[in-house]
Amino acid sequence: ERLLSLIGEEETEAYLRMNNQVVPTTIQTNPLKGTPEELEKLLRQTGAQVEPHPWLAGCFSVSGTGDLEQLSAFREGRFTVQDAAARLVATVAAPAPEDRVLDVCAAPGGKSFSAAFAMEDKGEIVSCDLHENKLKRIQEGAARLDLTSITTSAGDGRVFRPEWAERFDTVLVDAPCSGLGIIRKKPDVRYKKADDLFTLPVIQTALLDNAARYVAPGGVLVYSTCTILPEENEQVTDAFLTEHSDFCRDGFTLPAPVGETEGQLTLWPQRHGTDGFYICRMKRK
């Protein structure tokens, strides 16, 4: 019912149909370990089906690989597994080499890894998570990919850490959400109670408010979720910008079919072939 009010009957039907389909695995080349062409050749030699992503450079859809983790290219850190939508968070953030980046809700580490690739593994990335046991996955991933710019830190993203005040050029907030954009990967999401969704914007707002305090003047704050509900997306960032006059949305341009934006976008499976996802880029004045 909520989808019908957002995108109409035809697109709702297409969206629901895609939620029941098998999703190709999307991988991203580690540019520190070789070119996309070299990776494609290596994977084809294993008998895998490899298709370059239609609009995202350095990414591939792969199938017929068996257990990905058993591939020599995986063990050698030549690629990481990440949906194109999540990959775009680092593209939108656009951190430069030698920048200081804070990834507030980092586990399992994909966005930190993409940021490190963009920064040529130069600079500093602090990857945080509430659950200390999840940090091990980030550490293992960074080691496999030979990334030395990433350090981990456990903590609640809603609790202010004075030593980080205005310290980071880029702060990423990939907030906990309803997950309605990734039902095709996590089918159990469809059994969540609707009432549970109402508490999420409170958590999302608290994370964003606190993370903003870590952004250096002139720095970038990126908020993202894997849901398509405005209540967790535009309404959260609209409210944030109303309360924080020192921030404004900052436009960015992505490859077609996305193109130019005014600082925020919602990605849809039936439109973009990605997970359902929201990304907003804001700049501190």
C-alpha positions in Angstrom: 0.0 0.0 0.0 2.8 2.4 0.8 4.6 1.6 -2.5 1.4 2.3 -4.5 1.2 5.8 -3.0 4.9 6.4 -3.8 5.4 4.9 -7.3 2.1 3.8 -8.6 0.7 0.4 -9.6 2.9 -0.5 -12.6 6.2 0.2 -10.8 5.0 -1.4 -7.6 4.3 -4.6 -9.5 7.8 -4.5 -11.1 9.4 -3.8 -7.8 7.6 -6.7 -6.0 8.4 -9.0 -8.9 12.1 -8.2 -8.7 12.0 -8.9 -4.9 11.3 -12.6 -5.8 14.1 -12.9 -8.3 17.7 -14.2 -7.9 20.2 -11.4 -7.8 23.4 -11.6 -9.7 26.5 -11.1 -7.4 28.1 -7.7 -8.0 31.8 -7.3 -7.4 34.2 -4.3 -7.4 37.8 -4.4 -8.7 40.5 -3.6 -6.2 42.4 -1.0 -8.3 45.5 -1.4 -6.1 45.8 -5.1 -7.2 45.2 -4.7 -11.0 42.9 -3.5 -13.7 39.3 -4.5 -14.3 40.4 -6.1 -17.6 42.9 -8.3 -15.7 40.3 -9.3 -13.2 37.8 -10.2 -15.9 40.3 -12.4 -17.6 41.2 -14.2 -14.4 37.6 -14.9 -13.5 36.7 -16.1 -17.0 39.6 -18.6 -16.8 37.8 -20.2 -13.8 34.7 -20.8 -16.0 32.7 -18.1 -14.4 30.1 -16.0 -16.3 31.3 -12.3 -16.0 29.4 -9.3 -17.3 30.8 -5.7 -16.9 28.3 -3.6 -15.0 26.3 -1.6 -17.6 27.1 1.8 -16.1 29.5 1.5 -13.2 33.2 1.2 -14.1 35.3 -1.4 -12.5 32.3 -3.5 -11.4 31.0 -6.8 -12.7 28.1 -9.1 -12.3 29.3 -12.7 -11.8 27.7 -16.1 -11.7 28.7 -19.7 -11.9 31.6 -19.1 -9.6 30.8 -21.6 -6.9 32.0 -20.4 -3.5 33.5 -17.0 -4.3 35.8 -17.2 -1.3 37.6 -20.2 -2.8 38.6 -18.3 -5.9 42.3 -17.4 -6.0 41.3 -13.8 -7.2 39.3 -13.4 -4.0 41.9 -14.8 -1.7 44.5 -12.5 -3.3 42.3 -9.5 -2.6 41.7 -8.6 -6.3 38.0 -7.8 -5.7 35.3 -7.2 -3.0 31.6 -8.1 -3.2 29.3 -5.1 -3.1 26.1 -4.1 -4.7 26.4 -1.2 -7.2 24.1 1.0 -5.0 26.4 0.6 -1.9 29.4 1.2 -4.2 28.0 4.6 -5.1 28.2 5.8 -1.5 32.0 6.2 -1.9 31.5 7.7 -5.4 29.1 10.3 -4.0 31.4 11.0 -1.0 34.4 11.3 -3.4 37.2 11.3 -0.7 40.6 12.3 -2.0 44.0 10.8 -1.2 45.3 11.9 2.2 41.7 12.8 3.5 40.5 11.7 6.9 37.3 9.7 6.6 35.0 8.4 9.4 32.6 5.5 8.6 30.1 5.6 11.5 28.2 2.4 10.9 30.9 0.5 8.9 30.3 -3.2 9.3 30.9 -5.3 7.3 33.2 -2.7 5.7 32.3 -2.4 2.1 32.0 1.4 2.1 35.2 1.8 3.9 36.9 -0.5 1.4 35.5 1.5 -1.6 36.6 4.8 0.1 40.1 3.3 0.5 40.2 2.4 -3.2 39.2 6.0 -4.1 41.9 7.4 -1.8 44.6 5.0 -3.3 44.9 3.7 0.3 46.4 7.0 1.4 45.1 9.0 4.3 43.1 7.8 7.2 39.8 5.9 7.5 38.2 5.1 10.9 35.6 2.3 10.6 33.2 2.2 13.5 30.5 -0.1 14.6 28.4 -0.6 17.7 29.2 -4.3 17.9 32.8 -5.1 18.6 32.6 -8.6 17.1 31.6 -7.1 13.7 34.9 -5.2 13.6 36.8 -8.4 13.0 35.1 -8.8 9.6 36.3 -5.3 8.6 39.9 -6.1 9.8 39.9 -9.4 7.9 38.6 -7.7 4.7 41.1 -4.9 4.9 43.9 -7.4 5.4 42.8 -9.5 2.4 42.6 -6.4 0.2 46.0 -5.1 1.5 44.5 -1.8 2.8 46.6 -0.1 5.4 44.6 3.1 5.7 41.8 1.5 7.7 41.6 1.3 11.5 38.6 0.1 13.5 36.9 1.5 16.6 33.9 0.1 18.6 31.3 2.5 19.9 27.7 3.9 19.7 27.4 6.3 16.8 24.9 8.4 18.9 27.4 9.1 21.7 29.7 12.1 21.1 33.4 11.6 21.1 35.0 15.0 21.7 38.4 13.9 20.3 36.7 13.6 16.9 35.1 17.0 16.9 35.4 18.7 13.4 38.3 16.3 12.6 37.1 14.5 9.4 37.0 15.7 5.8 34.3 13.1 5.1 31.8 11.3 7.4 29.7 8.4 6.2 26.5 7.5 8.0 25.0 4.3 6.5 22.2 4.2 9.1 20.3 1.1 10.4 17.0 1.0 8.5 14.0 -1.2 7.6 16.0 -2.9 4.8 13.0 -2.7 2.4 15.4 -2.1 -0.5 17.1 -5.4 -0.1 14.3 -7.9 0.3 15.6 -9.9 -2.7 18.8 -10.5 -0.7 17.3 -10.7 2.8 13.8 -12.2 2.3 13.1 -12.3 6.1 12.8 -8.4 5.9 9.2 -8.9 4.6 8.2 -10.4 7.9 9.1 -7.3 10.0 6.3 -5.7 11.9 5.2 -2.3 10.5 5.2 -0.9 14.0 8.9 -1.6 14.3 9.6 0.9 11.5 8.4 3.9 13.4 11.3 3.9 15.8 14.0 3.9 13.1 13.8 7.6 12.1 14.6 8.5 15.8 17.8 6.4 15.7 18.7 7.6 12.2 18.3 11.3 13.3 20.4 10.8 16.4 23.2 9.2 14.4 23.1 12.0 11.8 23.0 14.8 14.4 26.0 13.3 16.3 28.0 12.5 13.1 27.6 16.1 11.9 29.8 17.2 14.8 32.7 15.3 13.4 32.7 17.0 10.0 35.4 19.6 9.5 34.3 23.0 8.1 34.1 22.6 4.3 33.8 18.8 4.8 31.2 16.3 3.5 28.5 14.3 5.3 26.9 11.4 3.4 23.8 9.8 4.8 22.6 6.5 3.2 20.1 3.6 3.8 19.1 0.4 2.1 15.4 1.4 2.1 13.1 3.3 -0.2 10.8 4.9 2.4 10.8 8.7 2.5 10.2 8.5 6.3 13.7 7.1 6.7 15.3 9.0 3.9 14.3 12.5 2.6 12.3 13.3 5.7 15.3 12.5 7.9 17.7 14.7 5.9 15.1 17.5 5.5 14.7 17.6 9.3 18.4 17.6 9.8 19.0 20.5 7.4 16.3 22.5 9.1 18.0 22.1 12.4 21.6 22.5 11.1 21.9 25.7 9.0 25.6 25.2 8.7 24.9 22.3 6.3 23.4 22.2 2.8 22.7 19.5 0.2 25.6 19.3 -2.3 24.8 18.2 -5.8 26.6 15.4 -7.5 26.6 13.7 -10.9 26.7 9.9 -11.5 26.8 7.8 -14.7 23.6 7.3 -16.6 20.9 6.2 -15.9 21.2 8.3 -12.7 22.9 11.5 -14.1 22.8 14.9 -12.3 21.2 15.3 -8.9 20.6 18.1 -6.4 22.3 16.3 -3.6 20.1 13.2 -3.0 18.7 10.2 -4.9 16.7 7.1 -4.3 17.9 4.0 -6.3 15.3 1.4 -7.3 15.8 -2.1 -8.6 13.2 -1.7 -11.4 14.8 1.6 -12.5 18.5 1.2 -12.0 19.1 -2.6 -11.6 20.5 -2.0 -8.1 19.3 -2.6 -4.5 16.7 -0.1 -3.3 18.9 2.6 -1.7 19.0 6.2 -0.7 22.1 8.5 -0.7 22.3 12.2 0.3 25.5 14.3 0.2 25.6 17.4 2.4 28.4 19.9 2.8 29.4 21.8 5.9 29.7 25.5 5.0 
